[in-house]
């Protein structure tokens, strides 16, 4: 594994990928010549950076190797889907490098909003001005109406993830202490969501090397890998408080791993907005519908609770470098499962789960990691 710090930077897409790939190769004690194929995950390289064909760009970092390669785009789930594609491809190539990258800072506000909006339906969402904060505000309103969820519940998620990010040197908000009073004072973005309910605009890259061979005692097994999809627009769905793609991907990953939700020790879930963490907990079976709030209020999802969630700060405070996010989630889980997370290290590290969502539940990748089974 390798990962840059997430957050605004003057480094380019190429420099970010070079750093993450180099870290992953050193971590695995491999040379570039040992890699047989690679997958690049990216969402906004075209509109943000005027650069597509990123797999060929990465080939330039490994000149003369002429490796098989491809680029994966699945909006904010690009990294998780790229991991899934690499795992499926191990019959043909072994080992495979996965690198996710995004550079989002420096793009004017209206432009970056438009570009991110391309993950929604061009007719149903973009033309109507339905931004992603507005989409998730609808999810939040629906959850509040159905289950009595309150803005205090969203505040608890945000504050917890900011506390975790303070312990993560690679987190977007590592430098900033955020008190509950700061969270509560946030300006409204799309009611009921306020500033600290929303993830930041981040730059960054993360890389992973997957193989059928266990190279050393620090290798972590992939026990389950699943991807599912659903209609792209929230307006096309009857249910607004749950994502069918996440439920399906989670169920299939659990079956592959031969485990149940209650056996998961820690999870990285796609908290692009605070409501998304609550929905993820329910979709993944960590709580019954409407009951995720009870677990958060009880402290179950803190670093010392029975189910730590988003130990590195999640997207909310760790940063959301879109194409890199799904791979970055894996980086955090692997770091925890290896017992190398320092101040944020959790006690129970048998099984970890990552949950990476594209759009408003249009795509979801779920992976389960752990020891020998």
C-alpha positions in Angstrom: 0.0 0.0 0.0 1.0 3.6 -0.5 -0.8 6.9 0.0 -0.1 10.6 -0.2 -1.5 13.1 2.3 -5.0 14.1 1.2 -5.8 17.8 0.9 -4.9 20.8 -1.3 -1.5 20.6 -2.9 0.5 22.1 -5.7 1.6 18.6 -6.8 0.3 17.4 -10.1 -1.7 14.3 -10.9 1.5 12.7 -12.1 3.5 13.7 -9.0 0.8 12.4 -6.7 0.6 9.0 -8.5 4.4 8.7 -8.6 4.5 9.2 -4.8 1.8 6.7 -4.0 3.1 4.1 -6.4 6.7 4.4 -5.1 5.4 4.0 -1.5 3.4 0.9 -2.5 6.4 -0.7 -4.3 8.7 -0.1 -1.3 6.0 -1.4 1.1 5.8 -4.6 -0.9 9.6 -4.8 -1.5 9.0 -5.0 -5.3 10.4 -3.2 -8.3 8.3 -1.8 -11.1 9.6 -4.6 -13.3 7.8 -7.1 -11.0 4.4 -5.7 -11.8 2.5 -7.4 -14.6 -0.4 -5.0 -15.1 -1.9 -1.9 -13.5 -5.3 -0.2 -13.1 -5.8 3.6 -12.7 -8.9 5.0 -10.9 -9.8 8.6 -11.7 -13.0 10.6 -12.1 -12.2 14.2 -13.0 -8.9 14.2 -14.9 -10.6 15.3 -18.1 -12.7 18.3 -17.0 -10.4 19.3 -14.0 -6.9 18.8 -15.5 -7.5 18.4 -19.2 -5.9 14.9 -18.9 -7.4 11.6 -19.8 -5.7 8.4 -21.0 -4.2 8.2 -17.5 -3.1 4.6 -17.8 -0.7 5.8 -20.6 0.4 8.6 -18.3 1.3 6.1 -15.6 3.1 3.9 -18.2 5.4 6.9 -18.5 6.4 6.4 -14.9 7.5 2.9 -15.7 9.1 3.4 -19.1 9.9 0.5 -21.3 7.7 -2.0 -19.5 4.8 -1.8 -21.9 2.4 -3.3 -19.3 -1.3 -4.1 -19.8 -3.3 -1.3 -18.2 -6.7 0.3 -18.1 -8.5 3.2 -16.5 -11.6 2.8 -14.3 -14.2 5.6 -13.8 -17.2 5.0 -11.6 -17.6 8.5 -10.1 -16.7 8.5 -6.4 -16.6 4.6 -6.4 -13.8 4.6 -9.0 -11.1 3.4 -6.5 -13.2 0.6 -5.1 -14.3 -0.6 -8.6 -10.6 -0.5 -9.7 -9.7 -2.7 -6.7 -12.4 -5.2 -7.7 -11.3 -5.2 -11.4 -7.7 -5.9 -10.3 -8.8 -8.8 -8.1 -10.8 -10.3 -10.9 -7.8 -10.0 -13.2 -5.4 -12.0 -11.1 -5.9 -15.1 -13.2 -4.3 -13.3 -16.1 -1.8 -11.0 -14.4 0.0 -11.3 -11.0 0.8 -9.0 -9.2 -1.3 -6.0 -10.2 -0.9 -2.4 -9.2 -3.9 -0.3 -8.5 -3.5 3.5 -8.2 -6.3 6.0 -7.6 -5.8 9.8 -8.0 -7.6 13.1 -8.1 -6.6 16.8 -8.2 -9.5 19.0 -7.4 -8.1 22.1 -5.7 -7.7 25.3 -7.6 -10.7 24.7 -9.8 -13.3 27.6 -9.4 -16.3 26.7 -7.3 -19.0 26.8 -10.0 -16.8 24.7 -12.3 -15.9 22.0 -9.7 -19.6 21.8 -8.8 -20.5 21.3 -12.4 -17.8 18.7 -12.9 -18.7 16.7 -9.8 -22.3 16.9 -10.9 -21.4 14.8 -14.0 -21.8 11.8 -11.6 -25.5 12.5 -11.7 -28.0 12.2 -14.5 -27.5 14.9 -17.1 -31.3 15.4 -17.6 -32.8 14.5 -14.3 -30.2 16.0 -12.0 -27.8 18.4 -13.7 -30.4 20.2 -15.8 -32.5 20.7 -12.7 -29.6 22.1 -10.6 -29.7 19.1 -8.2 -26.2 19.2 -6.7 -24.8 16.4 -4.5 -25.3 18.4 -1.3 -29.0 18.8 -2.4 -29.3 15.1 -3.2 -28.0 14.0 0.2 -30.1 16.7 1.9 -33.1 14.8 0.4 -31.7 11.6 1.9 -31.2 13.3 5.2 -34.7 14.8 5.2 -36.2 11.4 4.4 -34.3 9.7 7.2 -35.4 12.3 9.7 -39.0 11.9 8.7 -38.9 8.1 8.7 -36.9 7.5 11.8 -36.7 10.7 13.9 -33.0 11.3 13.1 -31.8 14.7 14.2 -29.1 17.2 13.3 -27.5 16.2 16.6 -26.9 12.7 15.1 -25.2 14.3 12.1 -23.1 16.4 14.4 -22.0 13.3 16.3 -20.8 11.6 13.1 -18.9 14.7 12.0 -17.2 15.4 15.4 -16.1 11.7 15.7 -14.5 11.7 12.3 -12.7 15.0 12.9 -11.3 13.6 16.2 -10.0 10.6 14.2 -8.5 12.8 11.5 -6.5 14.7 14.1 -4.6 11.4 14.7 -4.0 10.7 11.0 -1.0 12.5 9.5 -2.3 11.8 6.0 -5.8 13.3 6.7 -7.0 16.5 5.0 -8.0 17.9 8.5 -5.0 16.6 10.4 -3.9 20.2 11.1 -7.3 21.4 12.4 -8.9 20.8 15.7 -12.7 20.9 15.2 -14.8 21.2 18.4 -18.5 20.2 18.6 -19.3 23.9 18.8 -17.6 24.4 15.4 -19.7 21.6 13.9 -22.9 23.1 15.4 -22.1 26.6 14.1 -21.6 25.5 10.5 -23.5 27.5 7.9 -26.3 25.7 6.1 -25.3 24.2 2.7 -28.5 22.4 1.8 -30.9 22.0 4.7 -30.6 20.1 7.0 -26.9 19.7 6.0 -24.4 22.3 7.2 -20.8 22.9 6.4 -19.3 20.2 8.7 -21.8 17.7 7.3 -20.0 17.8 4.0 -16.6 16.4 2.9 -14.0 18.7 1.6 -12.5 19.1 -1.9 -9.2 17.1 -1.7 -6.2 16.2 -3.8 -4.4 12.9 -3.4 -3.4 9.5 -4.6 -3.4 6.0 -3.1 -1.9 2.7 -4.4 -2.3 -1.0 -3.7 -0.6 -4.1 -5.0 -2.7 -7.2 -5.1 -1.4 -10.7 -5.7 -2.4 -14.4 -5.3 0.9 -14.8 -3.4 1.3 -13.9 0.3 4.7 -12.2 0.2 5.3 -11.6 4.0 3.6 -11.5 7.4 2.3 -8.0 6.7 0.2 -9.1 3.7 -3.5 -8.8 4.3 -6.0 -11.2 2.7 -8.9 -10.1 0.5 -11.8 -12.3 1.7 -14.6 -10.6 -0.3 -14.9 -8.2 -3.2 -18.2 -7.1 -4.8 -19.6 -4.3 -6.9 -23.2 -3.5 -7.6 -25.1 -0.7 -9.3 -28.4 1.0 -9.4 -30.3 3.7 -11.3 -28.2 6.9 -11.4 -30.7 9.5 -10.1 -32.3 9.6 -6.7 -35.5 10.8 -8.5 -35.8 7.3 -10.1 -36.0 5.5 -6.7 -39.0 4.9 -4.4 -36.7 4.6 -1.3 -34.6 7.5 -0.3 -33.2 6.2 3.0 -31.2 3.2 1.7 -29.1 2.4 -1.3 -29.9 -0.9 -3.0 -26.4 -1.2 -4.6 -24.8 -1.0 -1.2 -27.1 -3.6 0.3 -26.4 -6.0 -2.7 -22.7 -5.5 -2.8 -22.4 -5.9 1.0 -24.5 -9.1 0.9 -22.4 -10.6 -1.8 -19.1 -9.7 -0.1 -20.3 -11.2 3.1 -21.2 -14.4 1.3 -17.8 -14.6 -0.4 -16.0 -14.0 2.9 -18.3 -16.4 4.8 -18.9 -13.9 7.5 -21.8 -11.9 8.9 -22.0 -8.1 9.6 -21.7 -8.8 13.3 -18.2 -10.3 12.8 -16.8 -7.1 11.2 -14.3 -5.4 13.6 -13.9 -2.1 11.9 -15.1 -0.4 8.7 -14.3 2.4 6.3 -17.6 3.7 4.9 -18.3 6.3 2.3 -19.3 9.3 4.4 -19.3 12.0 1.7 -22.0 13.6 3.9 -22.7 12.7 7.5 -26.1 11.2 6.6 -24.2 8.8 4.3 -22.4 7.2 7.2 -25.7 6.4 8.9 -27.2 5.0 5.7 -24.1 2.9 5.1 -24.3 1.4 8.6 -27.9 0.3 7.9 -27.2 -0.9 4.4 -24.3 -3.0 5.6 -26.3 -4.6 8.4 -24.4 -2.9 11.2 -27.8 -1.6 12.4 -31.4 -2.1 11.6 -33.1 0.6 9.5 -33.3 3.8 11.6 -31.1 2.4 14.3 -27.7 3.6 13.2 -28.2 6.7 15.2 -28.5 4.7 18.4 -25.1 3.0 17.8 -23.5 6.4 17.1 -25.1 7.9 20.3 -23.8 5.0 22.3 -20.2 5.6 21.1 -20.1 2.2 19.3 -18.4 3.7 16.3 -15.5 5.5 18.1 -12.0 4.2 18.1 -12.6 2.5 21.5 -16.1 1.2 20.6 -17.1 -2.3 19.4 -17.3 -1.2 15.8 -14.9 1.7 14.9 -15.9 3.4 11.7 -13.7 5.7 9.6 -10.7 5.5 11.9 -8.6 7.8 9.7 -11.3 10.5 9.5 -13.3 9.1 6.6 -14.1 11.2 3.6 -15.6 13.8 6.0 -12.3 14.8 7.6 -9.7 12.4 6.1 -10.5 13.9 2.7 -12.3 12.9 -0.5 -9.8 12.8 -3.4 -12.5 11.1 -5.5 -10.6 8.7 -7.7 -8.2 7.8 -4.8 -10.9 7.5 -2.1 -11.7 3.8 -2.5 -8.0 2.8 -2.5 -7.4 5.2 0.4 -10.1 3.3 2.4 -8.2 0.1 1.8 -4.9 1.8 2.9 -6.5 2.7 6.2 -7.9 -0.8 6.8 -4.6 -2.4 5.9 -2.8 -0.1 8.2 -5.1 -1.0 11.1 -5.1 -4.7 10.3 -1.3 -4.6 10.4 -1.3 -2.9 13.8 0.5 0.1 12.3 -2.0 2.9 12.9 -0.2 4.6 15.8 -2.4 6.8 18.0 -5.6 5.8 16.2 -4.9 2.1 16.3 -8.0 0.1 17.4 -7.9 -3.0 19.6 -9.8 -5.6 17.5 -8.5 -6.1 14.0 -9.7 -9.5 12.8 -11.9 -8.3 9.9 -12.2 -5.0 8.1 -14.7 -3.8 5.6 -14.5 -1.0 3.0 -17.6 0.6 1.4 -17.1 3.0 -1.5 -20.1 4.7 -3.2 -20.4 6.5 -6.5 -23.0 9.2 -6.9 -26.1 8.9 -4.7 -25.8 5.1 -4.4 -25.5 4.5 -8.2 -22.5 2.3 -7.7 -21.1 0.6 -4.7 -17.9 -1.5 -4.1 -17.5 -3.5 -0.9 -14.4 -5.3 0.2 -13.7 -7.5 3.2 -10.2 -8.0 4.5 -8.7 -10.1 7.2 -6.5 -13.0 8.2 -6.4 -16.6 7.0 -9.8 -18.2 6.6 
